[in-house]
Amino acid sequence: MVERTIAAGQGIVVHGAQWGDEGKGKIVDLLTEDAQAVVRFQGGNNAGHTLVVGGEKTIVHLIPSGILHPGTTCLVGNGVVLDPEVLCREMDMLAARGVDVSPKRLIISKKTQVIMSYHRVLDGARETLRAGARIGTTGRGIGPCYEDKMARIGIRAGDFADPDLLRAKIAAALVEKNALFTGLYGLAAMDPKAVFEAVLPVAERLVPHLGDVSTEIQKTLGAGGNVLFEGAQGTHLDIDHGTYPFVTSSNTVAGQAAAGSGCAPSTLSRIVAVVKAYTTRVGSGPFPTELFGTVGDYLQSQGGEFGATTGRRRRCGWLDLVLLREAARLSGPTEIALTKLDVLSGLFEVKLCIGYRSKGRVHEYPPQEENALEHVEPLYETMPGWEEDISGITAWKDLPLAAREYVSRIEQALGTRCSLLSVGPDRRQTIIRA
């Protein structure tokens, strides 16, 4: 049993401080031992959380990571875009392993936007048309679904309970979509009746899971329970604050936890920024500290850096404190969960990017112009590495001195304490600092 890490009655946000893939799923799974509810508050199935418990790996894309804890209620918030077919497959996978995914445990906000088949088609068509200017979308319909939300023509999960309304909204949405498919992308028009009939079986299956997530959060906190708010992606993929246009289609910063789940900002009493001990990125976009030689290959190999959702090879580089400073000022973390520290074992030296040089100036925070990171020169501080295998260490004092100094340097640069250190993928491979 992992020792208690959450005081009663807290709302705690777990969010990524880099470009995603920081290991948020493991941290949520760990902290959920003392939580009564876990809420997913943004994103869709374009992100995956890998959980390793007792050597068994489980990858979830939509269902909150707390699902492996039998007593925890899992909530899908209004800030999420939900692919109902993917969710049903995920439920079937978990049920086959004996995990309870009944409506009592898994509740979907009636306000959650739904990814439809035409969103996926539109996403793929756009990326194909961009050719050499692709932004690296996963093609899962995330962006087009958020667009329909903002255009007020989106399908919401609550519509599943009203087939007549669902049918009418699909027909209305396809008026514009079919004009794009046939007139711009050279594709066949989609039949509204066929789309409706295809989604109806999964819609009917999910109706028992619909509920009022905002009320569930209020009830849990009011009874003295703890609620975890789980984000997808990372800070620098935020639609407003990330490396635009190479970003996701939602806000990923900690503040979105309130808007994306239906609670007051004052509910968010503890904010855990998940930071990988080095930097990775999947897909296109600027990456100042990216490594192309043997060290980058070493990090990729040792860290198993392949996307949980896409399987794409992650680009790897040194830890970027400039990006982390920006993440800290955007989300105000109360603590840091540092992951994959064990991957750095075996390196003679490690480097941290402490600033950027651009246009004759040194920047401690990223320049704000679009694509500015394509043109910065990273400035590095070099520290000694360590040879020891630390994957079995469970106490801070037992870490090699160089590893402790590396962690302390991160804390000093960000002004925030590393309360959790992950030294391996399993739930038990975690150092908890009192």
PyMOL commands that set and color helices and strands:
alter all, ss='L'
color gray80, all
select helices_A, chain A and resi 24-34+65-68+84-96+117-133+142-150+157-161+163-183+192-209+213-222+235-237+256-259+265-267+294-302+321-331+341-344+372-375+396-398+401-414
alter helices_A, ss='H'
color red, helices_A
select strands_A, chain A and resi 11-16+37-40+49-53+56-60+73-76+81-82+106-109+113-114+210-211+227-230+268-276+279-281+315-317+319-320+335-339+349-358+361-363+377-384+418-422+430-432
alter strands_A, ss='S'
color yellow, strands_A
deselect
rebuild
show_as cartoon
